Amino acid sequence: MTVDDRFARDYRETRADQSLGTRNEIITGPVSDWATDFSHLEPEWAADPYPIQDDLRQRCPIAHTGRFGGGWLPTRYEDVAAIAYDTEHFSSRAVVMSNFRPPRELAPVGGTPPISSDPPFHHDARKLLLPAFTKSAVVKREQATRTLCHSLIDAFEGRDVVDAAHDYAQYIPMRVIADMLGFPIEDAPLFREFIENTLEGVNLPPEERSARMGSLFDYLLAQIRDHVDNPRDDLTSYLIDAELYGRKLEPPHVAGTMALLLVAGIDTTWSAIGASLWHLAKTPRDRERLVAEPALLPTAMEEFLRAYAPVTMARLVREDVDWRGADMKGDDWVLLSFPAANRDPSQFERADEVVIDREVNRHAAFGLGIHRCVGSHLARMELRVALEVWLERIPDFSLHDPAAVTWSTGQVRGPRALPLRIG
């Protein structure tokens, strides 16, 4: 059996196993009470979740919903942190809250290691990725990223209104991740489709969602085949050749990690860049100060990450447990809202304000616990360079039409349409 045959066989067997997960009817529509019926898919949550989170933090810090077969939403920093660190009661075998649960047999590896992995496997799977995301490795990608940002802005010539989300923010992580994985950059439209299917398509019927996810893994299998036939110096070839416990990685492990990098590595940074530009477009004093004091940008950038943290991660309750008064059942979902944690006034002074010169800022935008984002150095570099180049080239910009700004739904929140008037 060839390497290619082995990847295809093991990939199909794993996809079949994952399709056996417990399925639950999903209920969408207007929320009756956010404390007992929350839904992170509703338009008011996408548009502005912060007042809802503030209200819950005051009157019901761990909200509940019967949707998706049952789930919980802690909104205080201390609760989010405690669950993130508690691998005894909470499993990471699924991190996207959807209308079915993958079978428990997938643990401790999960479908997209290492983010879907539980201890002790998680530590070793994560360690494999660290060399690609060190500060020194990221520095080598900075000049290419800066050149890309300039070329994107060059394309704005002659326009007085641009969509900063669609025409700028999304392309930066797409190009960086495509280069890292050795994928054709002309496949970028497919990447956006994969992201939407994975993170925004959780309201689809299980069969349709499974089919759409299958298209992602079919694409990854094709890339793996190409890299087996034509090895090169990129992260895909590295994963194919990597060993764990004295043997090559299982094909589903390779494909799952590639899926994680492709989806999460693009959408989170795309959202952070877009949200930062949105804030500066609507807040002239902060924009003018950063143009005048470019050395302040790294500090301001951390505040944008705190205030507009894009990522919420899910966990599954392992077994029935009374957790701080919440009667959690086995396989209930728990949404770890890092955005809510970042606006907890017990953790941050002036938590509901964006303070671009905030000196102490131990935010949770990159997560907490063992699953803290392995790509945080890369994301910070992309965000910093994207903002540096934009502010250098376009120091004067504003929202063209605030009502035309739209935000993604689901567990990664960022602008999807961001029309800005430039010049």
TIVEX-328192 format. One record per residue (C-alpha): x, y, z; residue number from 1; residue in one letter. Coordinates in nm, 2 decimals. Layout:
N
+--------+--------+--------+------+------+
|      X |      Y |      Z | resi | resn |
+--------+--------+--------+------+------+
|      X |      Y |      Z |  NUM |    A |
...
+--------+--------+--------+------+------+
//
This chain:
423
+--------+--------+--------+------+------+
|      X |      Y |      Z | resi | resn |
+--------+--------+--------+------+------+
|   0.00 |   0.00 |   0.00 |    1 |    M |
|   0.14 |   0.34 |  -0.10 |    2 |    T |
|   0.16 |   0.63 |   0.14 |    3 |    V |
|  -0.12 |   0.80 |  -0.07 |    4 |    D |
|  -0.34 |   0.49 |  -0.03 |    5 |    D |
|  -0.29 |   0.49 |   0.35 |    6 |    R |
|  -0.38 |   0.85 |   0.38 |    7 |    F |
|  -0.70 |   0.80 |   0.17 |    8 |    A |
|  -0.80 |   0.49 |   0.36 |    9 |    R |
|  -0.74 |   0.62 |   0.71 |   10 |    D |
|  -0.90 |   0.96 |   0.62 |   11 |    Y |
|  -1.22 |   0.79 |   0.50 |   12 |    R |
|  -1.24 |   0.56 |   0.80 |   13 |    E |
|  -1.20 |   0.85 |   1.04 |   14 |    T |
|  -1.46 |   1.06 |   0.86 |   15 |    R |
|  -1.70 |   0.76 |   0.89 |   16 |    A |
|  -1.63 |   0.74 |   1.27 |   17 |    D |
|  -1.69 |   1.11 |   1.32 |   18 |    Q |
|  -2.03 |   1.08 |   1.15 |   19 |    S |
|  -2.15 |   0.86 |   1.42 |   20 |    L |
|  -2.15 |   1.14 |   1.68 |   21 |    G |
|  -2.46 |   1.20 |   1.89 |   22 |    T |
|  -2.69 |   1.44 |   1.70 |   23 |    R |
|  -2.92 |   1.69 |   1.85 |   24 |    N |
|  -3.19 |   1.90 |   1.70 |   25 |    E |
|  -3.09 |   2.27 |   1.69 |   26 |    I |
|  -3.34 |   2.54 |   1.78 |   27 |    I |
|  -3.28 |   2.89 |   1.65 |   28 |    T |
|  -3.48 |   3.21 |   1.66 |   29 |    G |
|  -3.55 |   3.49 |   1.90 |   30 |    P |
|  -3.40 |   3.45 |   2.25 |   31 |    V |
|  -3.66 |   3.46 |   2.53 |   32 |    S |
|  -3.41 |   3.52 |   2.81 |   33 |    D |
|  -3.03 |   3.52 |   2.76 |   34 |    W |
|  -2.98 |   3.36 |   3.10 |   35 |    A |
|  -3.19 |   3.05 |   3.02 |   36 |    T |
|  -3.20 |   3.05 |   2.64 |   37 |    D |
|  -2.88 |   3.20 |   2.50 |   38 |    F |
|  -2.78 |   3.16 |   2.14 |   39 |    S |
|  -2.45 |   3.29 |   2.00 |   40 |    H |
|  -2.59 |   3.26 |   1.65 |   41 |    L |
|  -2.86 |   3.53 |   1.68 |   42 |    E |
|  -2.81 |   3.86 |   1.49 |   43 |    P |
|  -2.81 |   4.08 |   1.80 |   44 |    E |
|  -2.52 |   3.87 |   1.95 |   45 |    W |
|  -2.32 |   3.91 |   1.63 |   46 |    A |
|  -2.39 |   4.29 |   1.61 |   47 |    A |
|  -2.31 |   4.37 |   1.97 |   48 |    D |
|  -2.27 |   4.09 |   2.23 |   49 |    P |
|  -2.11 |   4.31 |   2.51 |   50 |    Y |
|  -2.43 |   4.45 |   2.67 |   51 |    P |
|  -2.57 |   4.10 |   2.68 |   52 |    I |
|  -2.25 |   3.97 |   2.84 |   53 |    Q |
|  -2.25 |   4.25 |   3.09 |   54 |    D |
|  -2.61 |   4.18 |   3.19 |   55 |    D |
|  -2.54 |   3.81 |   3.23 |   56 |    L |
|  -2.23 |   3.87 |   3.44 |   57 |    R |
|  -2.44 |   4.07 |   3.69 |   58 |    Q |
|  -2.75 |   3.85 |   3.72 |   59 |    R |
|  -2.65 |   3.50 |   3.59 |   60 |    C |
|  -2.28 |   3.46 |   3.55 |   61 |    P |
|  -2.32 |   3.11 |   3.41 |   62 |    I |
|  -2.61 |   3.11 |   3.16 |   63 |    A |
|  -2.78 |   2.80 |   3.03 |   64 |    H |
|  -2.95 |   2.71 |   2.70 |   65 |    T |
|  -3.15 |   2.41 |   2.59 |   66 |    G |
|  -3.04 |   2.47 |   2.23 |   67 |    R |
|  -2.78 |   2.24 |   2.07 |   68 |    F |
|  -2.88 |   1.97 |   2.32 |   69 |    G |
|  -2.78 |   2.18 |   2.62 |   70 |    G |
|  -2.50 |   2.42 |   2.69 |   71 |    G |
|  -2.35 |   2.67 |   2.94 |   72 |    W |
|  -2.20 |   3.02 |   2.90 |   73 |    L |
|  -1.98 |   3.16 |   3.18 |   74 |    P |
|  -1.92 |   3.53 |   3.15 |   75 |    T |
|  -1.69 |   3.61 |   3.45 |   76 |    R |
|  -1.31 |   3.59 |   3.39 |   77 |    Y |
|  -1.26 |   3.36 |   3.69 |   78 |    E |
|  -1.51 |   3.11 |   3.57 |   79 |    D |
|  -1.38 |   3.11 |   3.21 |   80 |    V |
|  -1.03 |   3.07 |   3.34 |   81 |    A |
|  -1.12 |   2.79 |   3.58 |   82 |    A |
|  -1.29 |   2.58 |   3.31 |   83 |    I |
|  -1.01 |   2.64 |   3.06 |   84 |    A |
|  -0.76 |   2.50 |   3.31 |   85 |    Y |
|  -0.99 |   2.21 |   3.42 |   86 |    D |
|  -0.92 |   1.92 |   3.19 |   87 |    T |
|  -1.05 |   1.67 |   3.45 |   88 |    E |
|  -1.42 |   1.78 |   3.40 |   89 |    H |
|  -1.41 |   1.93 |   3.05 |   90 |    F |
|  -1.30 |   1.77 |   2.73 |   91 |    S |
|  -1.17 |   1.95 |   2.42 |   92 |    S |
|  -1.26 |   1.68 |   2.17 |   93 |    R |
|  -1.50 |   1.93 |   2.01 |   94 |    A |
|  -1.43 |   2.30 |   2.02 |   95 |    V |
|  -1.71 |   2.43 |   1.79 |   96 |    V |
|  -2.06 |   2.41 |   1.94 |   97 |    M |
|  -2.28 |   2.25 |   1.68 |   98 |    S |
|  -2.58 |   2.03 |   1.64 |   99 |    N |
|  -2.40 |   1.70 |   1.70 |  100 |    F |
|  -2.12 |   1.58 |   1.94 |  101 |    R |
|  -1.84 |   1.37 |   1.81 |  102 |    P |
|  -1.81 |   1.03 |   1.97 |  103 |    P |
|  -1.61 |   1.01 |   2.30 |  104 |    R |
|  -1.39 |   0.75 |   2.13 |  105 |    E |
|  -1.22 |   1.04 |   1.94 |  106 |    L |
|  -1.06 |   1.16 |   2.26 |  107 |    A |
|  -0.78 |   1.22 |   2.35 |  108 |    P |
|  -0.68 |   1.31 |   1.99 |  109 |    V |
|  -0.99 |   1.47 |   1.85 |  110 |    G |
|  -1.06 |   1.57 |   1.49 |  111 |    G |
|  -0.82 |   1.87 |   1.48 |  112 |    T |
|  -0.52 |   1.81 |   1.70 |  113 |    P |
|  -0.39 |   1.97 |   1.91 |  114 |    P |
|  -0.68 |   2.21 |   1.98 |  115 |    I |
|  -0.92 |   1.91 |   2.00 |  116 |    S |
|  -0.68 |   1.70 |   2.21 |  117 |    S |
|  -0.70 |   1.62 |   2.58 |  118 |    D |
|  -0.40 |   1.54 |   2.81 |  119 |    P |
|  -0.17 |   1.37 |   2.79 |  120 |    P |
|  -0.18 |   1.35 |   2.41 |  121 |    F |
|  -0.23 |   1.72 |   2.38 |  122 |    H |
|   0.11 |   1.82 |   2.51 |  123 |    H |
|   0.30 |   1.61 |   2.26 |  124 |    D |
|   0.08 |   1.71 |   1.96 |  125 |    A |
|   0.12 |   2.07 |   2.05 |  126 |    R |
|   0.50 |   2.04 |   2.09 |  127 |    K |
|   0.53 |   1.92 |   1.73 |  128 |    L |
|   0.40 |   2.26 |   1.61 |  129 |    L |
|   0.60 |   2.49 |   1.83 |  130 |    L |
|   0.91 |   2.52 |   1.60 |  131 |    P |
|   0.69 |   2.67 |   1.32 |  132 |    A |
|   0.55 |   2.94 |   1.55 |  133 |    F |
|   0.85 |   3.06 |   1.75 |  134 |    T |
|   0.93 |   3.44 |   1.74 |  135 |    K |
|   1.24 |   3.37 |   1.53 |  136 |    S |
|   1.03 |   3.17 |   1.28 |  137 |    A |
|   0.77 |   3.44 |   1.26 |  138 |    V |
|   1.02 |   3.72 |   1.21 |  139 |    V |
|   1.12 |   3.55 |   0.88 |  140 |    K |
|   0.77 |   3.60 |   0.75 |  141 |    R |
|   0.74 |   3.97 |   0.84 |  142 |    E |
|   0.89 |   4.13 |   0.53 |  143 |    Q |
|   0.67 |   3.92 |   0.29 |  144 |    A |
|   0.37 |   4.02 |   0.50 |  145 |    T |
|   0.46 |   4.38 |   0.48 |  146 |    R |
|   0.51 |   4.36 |   0.11 |  147 |    T |
|   0.16 |   4.20 |   0.07 |  148 |    L |
|   0.00 |   4.47 |   0.28 |  149 |    C |
|   0.15 |   4.74 |   0.06 |  150 |    H |
|   0.03 |   4.56 |  -0.26 |  151 |    S |
|  -0.32 |   4.53 |  -0.13 |  152 |    L |
|  -0.33 |   4.91 |  -0.06 |  153 |    I |
|  -0.18 |   4.98 |  -0.40 |  154 |    D |
|  -0.49 |   4.82 |  -0.55 |  155 |    A |
|  -0.70 |   5.09 |  -0.38 |  156 |    F |
|  -0.57 |   5.36 |  -0.61 |  157 |    E |
|  -0.85 |   5.57 |  -0.75 |  158 |    G |
|  -1.11 |   5.45 |  -0.49 |  159 |    R |
|  -1.24 |   5.66 |  -0.21 |  160 |    D |
|  -1.44 |   5.38 |  -0.05 |  161 |    V |
|  -1.29 |   5.03 |   0.02 |  162 |    V |
|  -1.41 |   4.73 |   0.21 |  163 |    D |
|  -1.13 |   4.69 |   0.46 |  164 |    A |
|  -1.26 |   4.35 |   0.57 |  165 |    A |
|  -1.30 |   4.19 |   0.23 |  166 |    H |
|  -1.03 |   4.38 |   0.03 |  167 |    D |
|  -0.76 |   4.39 |   0.30 |  168 |    Y |
|  -0.79 |   4.21 |   0.63 |  169 |    A |
|  -0.89 |   3.87 |   0.50 |  170 |    Q |
|  -0.61 |   3.84 |   0.24 |  171 |    Y |
|  -0.33 |   3.89 |   0.49 |  172 |    I |
|  -0.37 |   3.57 |   0.70 |  173 |    P |
|  -0.49 |   3.38 |   0.39 |  174 |    M |
|  -0.15 |   3.45 |   0.22 |  175 |    R |
|   0.05 |   3.38 |   0.53 |  176 |    V |
|  -0.12 |   3.05 |   0.61 |  177 |    I |
|  -0.12 |   2.94 |   0.24 |  178 |    A |
|   0.26 |   3.00 |   0.22 |  179 |    D |
|   0.32 |   2.81 |   0.55 |  180 |    M |
|   0.12 |   2.51 |   0.44 |  181 |    L |
|   0.23 |   2.52 |   0.08 |  182 |    G |
|  -0.12 |   2.57 |  -0.07 |  183 |    F |
|  -0.19 |   2.76 |  -0.39 |  184 |    P |
|  -0.28 |   3.11 |  -0.31 |  185 |    I |
|  -0.53 |   3.11 |  -0.60 |  186 |    E |
|  -0.74 |   2.87 |  -0.38 |  187 |    D |
|  -0.81 |   3.16 |  -0.14 |  188 |    A |
|  -1.18 |   3.17 |  -0.23 |  189 |    P |
|  -1.20 |   2.81 |  -0.11 |  190 |    L |
|  -1.04 |   2.90 |   0.22 |  191 |    F |
|  -1.32 |   3.15 |   0.29 |  192 |    R |
|  -1.58 |   2.89 |   0.20 |  193 |    E |
|  -1.42 |   2.64 |   0.44 |  194 |    F |
|  -1.41 |   2.90 |   0.72 |  195 |    I |
|  -1.78 |   2.98 |   0.68 |  196 |    E |
|  -1.88 |   2.61 |   0.67 |  197 |    N |
|  -1.68 |   2.53 |   0.98 |  198 |    T |
|  -1.75 |   2.83 |   1.20 |  199 |    L |
|  -2.07 |   2.99 |   1.07 |  200 |    E |
|  -2.24 |   2.68 |   0.93 |  201 |    G |
|  -2.33 |   2.52 |   1.27 |  202 |    V |
|  -2.70 |   2.59 |   1.21 |  203 |    N |
|  -2.71 |   2.35 |   0.91 |  204 |    L |
|  -2.87 |   2.01 |   0.93 |  205 |    P |
|  -2.62 |   1.75 |   1.04 |  206 |    P |
|  -2.61 |   1.57 |   0.71 |  207 |    E |
|  -2.54 |   1.90 |   0.52 |  208 |    E |
|  -2.28 |   2.02 |   0.77 |  209 |    R |
|  -2.10 |   1.68 |   0.74 |  210 |    S |
|  -2.10 |   1.70 |   0.36 |  211 |    A |
|  -1.96 |   2.06 |   0.37 |  212 |    R |
|  -1.69 |   1.95 |   0.62 |  213 |    M |
|  -1.62 |   1.66 |   0.39 |  214 |    G |
|  -1.53 |   1.91 |   0.11 |  215 |    S |
|  -1.27 |   2.07 |   0.34 |  216 |    L |
|  -1.11 |   1.73 |   0.41 |  217 |    F |
|  -1.12 |   1.63 |   0.05 |  218 |    D |
|  -0.93 |   1.94 |  -0.04 |  219 |    Y |
|  -0.67 |   1.86 |   0.24 |  220 |    L |
|  -0.64 |   1.50 |   0.12 |  221 |    L |
|  -0.56 |   1.64 |  -0.23 |  222 |    A |
|  -0.29 |   1.86 |  -0.08 |  223 |    Q |
|  -0.14 |   1.58 |   0.11 |  224 |    I |
|  -0.13 |   1.36 |  -0.20 |  225 |    R |
|   0.05 |   1.64 |  -0.39 |  226 |    D |
|   0.30 |   1.69 |  -0.10 |  227 |    H |
|   0.37 |   1.31 |  -0.09 |  228 |    V |
|   0.45 |   1.31 |  -0.46 |  229 |    D |
|   0.63 |   1.65 |  -0.45 |  230 |    N |
|   0.79 |   1.71 |  -0.10 |  231 |    P |
|   0.90 |   2.06 |  -0.02 |  232 |    R |
|   1.00 |   2.28 |   0.27 |  233 |    D |
|   0.67 |   2.37 |   0.42 |  234 |    D |
|   0.45 |   2.28 |   0.71 |  235 |    L |
|   0.25 |   2.02 |   0.53 |  236 |    T |
|   0.56 |   1.82 |   0.43 |  237 |    S |
|   0.68 |   1.86 |   0.79 |  238 |    Y |
|   0.36 |   1.71 |   0.93 |  239 |    L |
|   0.36 |   1.42 |   0.68 |  240 |    I |
|   0.72 |   1.33 |   0.79 |  241 |    D |
|   0.68 |   1.41 |   1.16 |  242 |    A |
|   0.69 |   1.13 |   1.41 |  243 |    E |
|   0.52 |   1.09 |   1.75 |  244 |    L |
|   0.59 |   0.80 |   1.98 |  245 |    Y |
|   0.83 |   0.66 |   1.73 |  246 |    G |
|   0.60 |   0.64 |   1.43 |  247 |    R |
|   0.46 |   0.87 |   1.16 |  248 |    K |
|   0.15 |   1.07 |   1.25 |  249 |    L |
|  -0.17 |   0.91 |   1.16 |  250 |    E |
|  -0.32 |   1.06 |   0.84 |  251 |    P |
|  -0.63 |   1.20 |   1.02 |  252 |    P |
|  -0.39 |   1.37 |   1.26 |  253 |    H |
|  -0.21 |   1.54 |   0.97 |  254 |    V |
|  -0.53 |   1.64 |   0.79 |  255 |    A |
|  -0.69 |   1.76 |   1.12 |  256 |    G |
|  -0.40 |   1.98 |   1.21 |  257 |    T |
|  -0.39 |   2.12 |   0.86 |  258 |    M |
|  -0.77 |   2.20 |   0.89 |  259 |    A |
|  -0.70 |   2.37 |   1.22 |  260 |    L |
|  -0.43 |   2.59 |   1.08 |  261 |    L |
|  -0.62 |   2.67 |   0.76 |  262 |    L |
|  -0.95 |   2.77 |   0.94 |  263 |    V |
|  -0.85 |   2.91 |   1.27 |  264 |    A |
|  -0.52 |   3.06 |   1.15 |  265 |    G |
|  -0.71 |   3.27 |   0.89 |  266 |    I |
|  -1.04 |   3.37 |   1.05 |  267 |    D |
|  -0.91 |   3.48 |   1.39 |  268 |    T |
|  -0.65 |   3.71 |   1.25 |  269 |    T |
|  -0.88 |   3.84 |   0.97 |  270 |    W |
|  -1.13 |   3.93 |   1.25 |  271 |    S |
|  -0.87 |   4.10 |   1.47 |  272 |    A |
|  -0.74 |   4.31 |   1.19 |  273 |    I |
|  -1.09 |   4.41 |   1.08 |  274 |    G |
|  -1.21 |   4.49 |   1.43 |  275 |    A |
|  -0.90 |   4.71 |   1.50 |  276 |    S |
|  -0.96 |   4.91 |   1.18 |  277 |    L |
|  -1.33 |   4.94 |   1.26 |  278 |    W |
|  -1.24 |   5.09 |   1.60 |  279 |    H |
|  -0.99 |   5.34 |   1.45 |  280 |    L |
|  -1.24 |   5.44 |   1.18 |  281 |    A |
|  -1.50 |   5.53 |   1.43 |  282 |    K |
|  -1.27 |   5.68 |   1.69 |  283 |    T |
|  -1.07 |   5.97 |   1.54 |  284 |    P |
|  -0.88 |   6.05 |   1.86 |  285 |    R |
|  -0.73 |   5.71 |   1.88 |  286 |    D |
|  -0.65 |   5.70 |   1.51 |  287 |    R |
|  -0.49 |   6.04 |   1.51 |  288 |    E |
|  -0.28 |   5.95 |   1.82 |  289 |    R |
|  -0.15 |   5.63 |   1.66 |  290 |    L |
|  -0.06 |   5.82 |   1.35 |  291 |    V |
|   0.13 |   6.07 |   1.56 |  292 |    A |
|   0.28 |   5.82 |   1.80 |  293 |    E |
|   0.35 |   5.50 |   1.60 |  294 |    P |
|   0.56 |   5.36 |   1.88 |  295 |    A |
|   0.24 |   5.32 |   2.08 |  296 |    L |
|   0.09 |   5.07 |   1.83 |  297 |    L |
|   0.21 |   4.75 |   2.00 |  298 |    P |
|   0.04 |   4.86 |   2.33 |  299 |    T |
|  -0.27 |   4.97 |   2.14 |  300 |    A |
|  -0.28 |   4.64 |   1.95 |  301 |    M |
|  -0.30 |   4.45 |   2.28 |  302 |    E |
|  -0.59 |   4.66 |   2.38 |  303 |    E |
|  -0.77 |   4.59 |   2.06 |  304 |    F |
|  -0.72 |   4.22 |   2.12 |  305 |    L |
|  -0.86 |   4.26 |   2.47 |  306 |    R |
|  -1.16 |   4.47 |   2.38 |  307 |    A |
|  -1.25 |   4.29 |   2.05 |  308 |    Y |
|  -1.12 |   3.94 |   2.12 |  309 |    A |
|  -1.26 |   3.74 |   1.83 |  310 |    P |
|  -1.25 |   3.39 |   1.97 |  311 |    V |
|  -1.49 |   3.18 |   2.19 |  312 |    T |
|  -1.40 |   2.82 |   2.24 |  313 |    M |
|  -1.63 |   2.52 |   2.33 |  314 |    A |
|  -1.57 |   2.23 |   2.57 |  315 |    R |
|  -1.78 |   1.92 |   2.64 |  316 |    L |
|  -1.86 |   1.82 |   3.00 |  317 |    V |
|  -1.71 |   1.48 |   3.06 |  318 |    R |
|  -1.95 |   1.35 |   3.33 |  319 |    E |
|  -2.24 |   1.50 |   3.53 |  320 |    D |
|  -2.10 |   1.76 |   3.77 |  321 |    V |
|  -2.23 |   2.04 |   3.99 |  322 |    D |
|  -1.99 |   2.31 |   3.88 |  323 |    W |
|  -2.02 |   2.62 |   4.11 |  324 |    R |
|  -2.39 |   2.57 |   4.13 |  325 |    G |
|  -2.45 |   2.48 |   3.77 |  326 |    A |
|  -2.60 |   2.14 |   3.72 |  327 |    D |
|  -2.39 |   2.03 |   3.42 |  328 |    M |
|  -2.47 |   1.70 |   3.25 |  329 |    K |
|  -2.23 |   1.48 |   3.06 |  330 |    G |
|  -2.18 |   1.60 |   2.70 |  331 |    D |
|  -2.33 |   1.94 |   2.77 |  332 |    D |
|  -2.15 |   2.22 |   2.58 |  333 |    W |
|  -1.96 |   2.49 |   2.76 |  334 |    V |
|  -1.88 |   2.81 |   2.56 |  335 |    L |
|  -1.56 |   2.97 |   2.69 |  336 |    L |
|  -1.62 |   3.34 |   2.60 |  337 |    S |
|  -1.28 |   3.50 |   2.61 |  338 |    F |
|  -1.45 |   3.82 |   2.49 |  339 |    P |
|  -1.67 |   3.82 |   2.79 |  340 |    A |
|  -1.37 |   3.74 |   3.02 |  341 |    A |
|  -1.18 |   4.03 |   2.87 |  342 |    N |
|  -1.45 |   4.28 |   2.97 |  343 |    R |
|  -1.50 |   4.16 |   3.33 |  344 |    D |
|  -1.46 |   4.48 |   3.55 |  345 |    P |
|  -1.33 |   4.26 |   3.83 |  346 |    S |
|  -1.03 |   4.18 |   3.62 |  347 |    Q |
|  -0.98 |   4.50 |   3.42 |  348 |    F |
|  -1.02 |   4.87 |   3.51 |  349 |    E |
|  -1.25 |   5.06 |   3.28 |  350 |    R |
|  -1.32 |   4.72 |   3.12 |  351 |    A |
|  -1.59 |   4.85 |   2.88 |  352 |    D |
|  -1.36 |   5.12 |   2.74 |  353 |    E |
|  -1.08 |   5.10 |   2.48 |  354 |    V |
|  -0.77 |   5.25 |   2.64 |  355 |    V |
|  -0.50 |   5.23 |   2.38 |  356 |    I |
|  -0.22 |   5.32 |   2.63 |  357 |    D |
|  -0.33 |   5.06 |   2.89 |  358 |    R |
|  -0.01 |   4.94 |   3.06 |  359 |    E |
|  -0.13 |   4.63 |   3.24 |  360 |    V |
|  -0.32 |   4.41 |   3.00 |  361 |    N |
|  -0.32 |   4.04 |   3.08 |  362 |    R |
|  -0.60 |   3.97 |   2.84 |  363 |    H |
|  -0.73 |   3.63 |   2.73 |  364 |    A |
|  -0.77 |   3.69 |   2.36 |  365 |    A |
|  -0.54 |   3.40 |   2.28 |  366 |    F |
|  -0.71 |   3.17 |   2.53 |  367 |    G |
|  -0.62 |   3.04 |   2.87 |  368 |    L |
|  -0.49 |   2.70 |   2.99 |  369 |    G |
|  -0.32 |   2.43 |   2.79 |  370 |    I |
|  -0.49 |   2.54 |   2.47 |  371 |    H |
|  -0.36 |   2.89 |   2.46 |  372 |    R |
|  -0.31 |   2.98 |   2.09 |  373 |    C |
|   0.01 |   2.82 |   1.96 |  374 |    V |
|   0.01 |   3.08 |   1.68 |  375 |    G |
|   0.00 |   3.39 |   1.90 |  376 |    S |
|   0.33 |   3.53 |   1.78 |  377 |    H |
|   0.23 |   3.49 |   1.42 |  378 |    L |
|  -0.11 |   3.66 |   1.48 |  379 |    A |
|   0.05 |   3.95 |   1.66 |  380 |    R |
|   0.30 |   4.00 |   1.38 |  381 |    M |
|   0.02 |   4.00 |   1.11 |  382 |    E |
|  -0.20 |   4.24 |   1.31 |  383 |    L |
|   0.09 |   4.48 |   1.39 |  384 |    R |
|   0.22 |   4.49 |   1.03 |  385 |    V |
|  -0.13 |   4.52 |   0.89 |  386 |    A |
|  -0.20 |   4.82 |   1.11 |  387 |    L |
|   0.14 |   4.98 |   1.06 |  388 |    E |
|   0.11 |   4.97 |   0.68 |  389 |    V |
|  -0.25 |   5.09 |   0.68 |  390 |    W |
|  -0.18 |   5.39 |   0.92 |  391 |    L |
|   0.13 |   5.48 |   0.72 |  392 |    E |
|  -0.04 |   5.47 |   0.38 |  393 |    R |
|  -0.40 |   5.57 |   0.49 |  394 |    I |
|  -0.37 |   5.79 |   0.80 |  395 |    P |
|  -0.71 |   5.95 |   0.74 |  396 |    D |
|  -1.02 |   5.72 |   0.72 |  397 |    F |
|  -1.36 |   5.68 |   0.86 |  398 |    S |
|  -1.67 |   5.46 |   0.84 |  399 |    L |
|  -1.84 |   5.52 |   0.51 |  400 |    H |
|  -2.18 |   5.39 |   0.64 |  401 |    D |
|  -2.19 |   5.25 |   1.00 |  402 |    P |
|  -2.51 |   5.06 |   0.92 |  403 |    A |
|  -2.34 |   4.87 |   0.64 |  404 |    A |
|  -2.08 |   4.71 |   0.87 |  405 |    V |
|  -2.17 |   4.34 |   0.93 |  406 |    T |
|  -2.02 |   4.09 |   1.17 |  407 |    W |
|  -1.97 |   3.72 |   1.15 |  408 |    S |
|  -2.19 |   3.49 |   1.36 |  409 |    T |
|  -2.07 |   3.20 |   1.57 |  410 |    G |
|  -1.76 |   3.16 |   1.78 |  411 |    Q |
|  -1.52 |   3.38 |   1.58 |  412 |    V |
|  -1.65 |   3.74 |   1.57 |  413 |    R |
|  -1.51 |   4.00 |   1.33 |  414 |    G |
|  -1.63 |   4.24 |   1.06 |  415 |    P |
|  -1.73 |   4.07 |   0.73 |  416 |    R |
|  -1.82 |   4.39 |   0.56 |  417 |    A |
|  -1.63 |   4.71 |   0.66 |  418 |    L |
|  -1.68 |   4.99 |   0.41 |  419 |    P |
|  -1.44 |   5.27 |   0.49 |  420 |    L |
|  -1.39 |   5.62 |   0.33 |  421 |    R |
|  -1.02 |   5.67 |   0.27 |  422 |    I |
|  -0.82 |   5.98 |   0.20 |  423 |    G |
+--------+--------+--------+------+------+
//
